[in-house]
Structure formats: structure tokens, C-alpha cells
Amino acid sequence: MVKRIFILLVLSLAVTACTLLWLYPQFCGRECEVLILCYHHIDDTGNDSTAVTQETFDLQLSLLLSHGYEAISVSDMIDFVYGQKTLPPKCFLITFDDGYESNLTLALPVMKKYNVPATVCIIGAFAGSDSYKNTGRPMIPHFSFEEAGRASACGLLSFGSHSYDMHMYAPYESGICRPSAVRLQNESEAEFFAALSADHEAMCALMRTHLGYTPEVFAYPHGLWDPIAEEILKNSGVRVTLTTSAHTNILRRGDRECLYLMGRYTICETTDFEAILKCGIHKNQGETQ
């Protein structure tokens, strides 16, 4: 009997010790949880793909804050990992992909209402256009780099890259189509390295000219990535890469690798937002826009 009690006591102490070791990094501020949300377009109706209404966006920011999440910027995230800032244990980061005009006209007023920052990852070839490159085919209007510069004065917006022109739409292309920043079929590593390097440099040049900085953040088109792409981006000064793998992220002070291939939840009008908040991890939505 005494032996059994002793064994149970030892097991209880072991479980307690393991629990404390697991919780210790968060208690001492060396880890924090970051929920990253990926938005695209804001419009009057929303859809089940990549658009939400302004009202839904407002409600979702309100829900995040009421559930104890605190809004952070990409700079906050980088500074935490690099040991220059402390963060609360549970944070959220808003991102937008593509660079739609509605990010500035409809989303930004809501962000100002709640004082929530965001990073918009721009497709360089689409900036300032409402038609698909040189085809004349209409598309949702994208803001220009000049508009981005003016909007950033509010202090809530930063900008990253969604590639210069590696988010092509096949039906509108007559030549080689690169829908994402991964190797094409039968493309050699050297050819892909050269293509992505040139694309990224074109984006860096645009941002350097119009915004005064090069991108620290790269959101992979369709969430698809390649080890060669990671190498190029890291070596060019990109400190955060984003996928669309639906999971929360753990930031660890001093662990710079935790800033790469970060997961995001793609949000649309029909997203079960309450489920994301309750679970912290939602049913994998797959790779999206």
C-alpha cells in the first residue's frame, strides 16, 4: 500500500514538473502565441473565397480583442524574436494579400477605430491598376505605391511583398505563367533561382523608390513555397515569410527560424471565425490565394 502511494506521488510530481516546464517559457516571456489572419478584399457582399464585408471585418477585430488577443505589428513580432521587445502571451497579426484598393478605403478606417495595425503584401505588377497588366481585362482595383506611401503615414500600415509578378492568372497569360513562387515543371534549380532573384529585385527596387525600404515580409502566392525561394529571400533581407497553412504560431525569443514559413488563417465572409478563436487552431483550410 505504501509503495503504491509512493509511486502515485512520484507520478504526480513528474506530471506537475512537466506542466511547469511547458508553461515556463510563456510565464517568463520567452514565448508567445501569434494568430495571423490573411485577408484579401473588402466589399459590399463578401464571398466564400477571399472577400469580407466591412461590417464582418469590424466584427472580427472586435471579437479578437474581446477574446483577450492583443494586436501587434510585424515589427513587434520581429523585435520580440530579436530580443528587443516584450509581447503579451496571446497576440494577433492582420495581413492582407494582393494590395487591393479596398484595403485602404474600407479596411483602414476599421483598423483606425480599434488601433489595429496590419501588413499588406503587394503584387508589384498589379500596383495602381484596375486591369490585368497589358491585356486590358478588368480586375479589382489595386492601390498604387504612391497611395501606399500616403496611407502609411497613419502609423498602422506596413507593406511587404507578394512577389513582383509571380502571382499570374493563367487564362490571361499568353506565355509562360508563374502562378506562384515555386519551380515550374522541367525548370532547373538554376533557372528558378535566376527567375525569383530577378522578380524579388524588381519588387525591392519599387518599394525602395516609393516607400523608402525593401520588404522584410514575403507572403507566398497561394501559400506555396520552395526551399530555393526561402534561401533567396533570407539572403536578401526578408525576415518573415508567410504561408496559408492554417495554424497558430509560437514565437520564441532568439529563434529567428520561427519567423519563417509562418501559418495564417485565410478569412472570407463564411469563415467560422468563432471556431478559430475558441480552438486557436482550426481545421486546415489547405493552400489558398
N, C-alpha and C positions, 0 to 999 in steps of 0.2 A: 504493500500500500504506500509506504513512504517512498519507495523507488518510483512508483507511478507519479506521485505528486511532484517529486524532484524532476522527472522527465517533462511533465507538463509545465513546470515553472521555467525550465530551460528553454523549452519551445516558445513559451510566451515572451520571454526576454529576447529571444532571437528575432521573433516577428516584430517586436517593438523596435529593436535596433535597426532592422532592415527598413522599417517605415520611416524612422528618423533620418536614416542615411538618404532615403529617396526624397524626403521633403527638405533636407538641409540646404541644397543649392538655392531653392526658391526663398527660404527663410532668410538666408544671408545675402540675397540679392545677386547671386551669380547666374541665375536662370530666370527667364520669364516666358510666358506663353504669348504668342502673337497669332492672331486670327487675321489673315489677309483676304480681303474681298476684291474680286475682279468685276468691275462694271465696264460697260461699253457706251451705250447710247441712252439718253433720256428723251422721252417723247410723250405724247398725249395719251397713248393707249398701252404701251408696253407690249411685250410678246413673250413667247416661251423659249426664246433663243438668247438674245443679247440686249434687250431693251427693258427699261423700267420707267414708270411714270415718275414725275417729280414728287407726287404725293407718297408713292411707295418708297422712294429714296429717303424722304423725310422721316417716314415711319421707321425705316430700318436703322437709321442713325439714332433715333430716339430709343429704340429697343436695345441697341448695343450699349448705350450709356446707362440705361435703366437696369441692365443686367450686370453692371459692375465692370464693364470693359472701359478702358481709357484710350482715347485716340492718340496715336503717335505718328510721326513722320518717318520717312525713310532715313533722314539724317539722324533722328533719335535712335533708330534701330542700329545704324552703323556705329554711332558713338557709344552705345551700350556695349556692343561686342568689342570695340576697340578700347574699352576701359575708361571712356571719357564722360560717361553719363550713367545715372541710375534710372531704372524704369520700374513701374508697378508690375506685380506678378502676372497681370492679365491685361493684354493690350489688343487693339485692333488697328489695322492699316487699310486705308482706302486706296485702291488703284483703279485707273481707267486705261483701257487699251484702245488704240487706233487714233485718238485725237479728234473726236467729233466736236463740232461747234457747240452742241448741247452741253458738253462738259462745262463750258464757260458760262453759257446763258441760263441754263436750268439747274445744273448741279451745284455750281459755285455759290449761288445765293443760299442754298440749304446748308452748305458747309460753313458759310459765314454765320448762319443762325446758331449753329451748335459749336462753332470754333473748332471744326474738324479739318485737319489737313489732308491732302491727297497727292499722289504722284500720277501723272498722266504720261503714258508711254506712247509716243507719236510714231506714226508711219511717215517717214520723211518725204517720200514721193507723193503722198496724198495731201500734204500740208497746204492749207489755203485753197483747196479745190472742192468743187461740187460735181465734178465729172471724173471718170476713171482715166487718169493720165492723158494720153493723146488720142483716146478713142472717141471722146465726146459722149460716152454713155453716162447717164446721170447716176450719182451716188449720194449718200447722205453727206451734207456739207462737213468739211473738216476745217478747223481753225488754222490760221497762218502762224508762222513763228513770231511775227510782229504782234499778233493778238496774244500769243502765249507770253511774250515778254511783258506786255502791259498787264495781263491778268496776274502775273506772278508778284506784282507789287503789293498785293494784299497780304502776302506772307503765308498763305495757306497752300499754294500750289508749287510743286516742283515737277520737273519734266525728265523723262527717261526715253529710251529707245525701244521701238517695236520693230526695228530694222529700218533701213532706208527704203529698200524695195525687195524684201523677201517675204511679202505677205500678198502675193499676186493671186488674182482670181482667174482661174483657167479659162472660163468661157469668154473672157475679154482679152485674152492674150493670143497673139498670133505666132510668137516664137517660143523660146524656152520659158517655161513657167516655174517659178520658185514660190510655192505656197507657204514655205516655212524655212527656217534656218537649219536645215539638215541636208545631207548629201543627196543629190539626185541619183536615180538609177544609172549605173555604169560610170558615175563620176568618180575620179580618183581622189584620194585624200589631198593631193597637192592642188588639184583644180578647185576643190571645195574650199581649201584654205585660202587660196587666192581670191575666190569669189566673195567669201564672207569678209575677209580682210578689207577688200575694196568697198563693199557695202557699208561696213561699220565706219570706215574712214570718211565716207561721204556723209554719213549721219553726224559724225563728230564735227566735221567742218561746218555743217549747217548750224548745229547747236552752238558751237564756239562763236560763230559770226553773229547769230541773232540773240543768244541767251547769255553768252559770256562764259560758258562752261561746257565740258563734254559729259556725256551720260555716265552716271555712276550706276544706273539701273537699266537692265535689259530684260524686257518681257518677251519670251519666246513666242513667235506667232504659232497659233494653235496649240501652244504648250509643248511643242515638240523640240527636243534638244539633241545635241550631238557632242561627244567628248571633245572633238576638234573645236567646235564653237565655244565650249567652255574655256578651252585653253586660250583661244584668241581674245575672248572678252576679258578674261582675268588679266592677261598680259597688257591689255590696252587701258587698264584702269577701272574697268567695271567692277564694282564691289558687291553688287546684288544681282542675281538672276532669278527670274520668276517663271514658274511653270503654271499649269492649270490642274495639277494633281490636288484633289480636294482633301486637304488635311490641315490641321493647325501646325504651327511651327514652334520649336523650342529654341530660343536664343540663349547662347552660353557665352559668358564673358571670356574673351581671349580665344574663342574658337571661330575664326574667320570663315571656315568652311560652312558653318551653319547658315551663312547668308547666301549661299548658292543653291540653286535648284529648289527654291522655296515653294511651298504649296499655296494655292489660292482656291477659294470657292468662287466659281463663276455665277453671277447673280442675274436673274431675269425676273420678269413680273410674276412668274408662277413658282419661284423658288420657295421651298419650305424653310423660311428663314428662322422660325421658332425652333425647328429641329436642329439647325446649326448651332444656335445659341445654347440649347439645352445639352447637347452632346459634346460640343467643342470639336466633334469630328462627325462628319456626315457621310452618308452613302456616297461612294466615289462616283463623281459625275462624268468621269472619263476626260479625255483631252478635248478642249473646245476651242472657241475662237481666240 
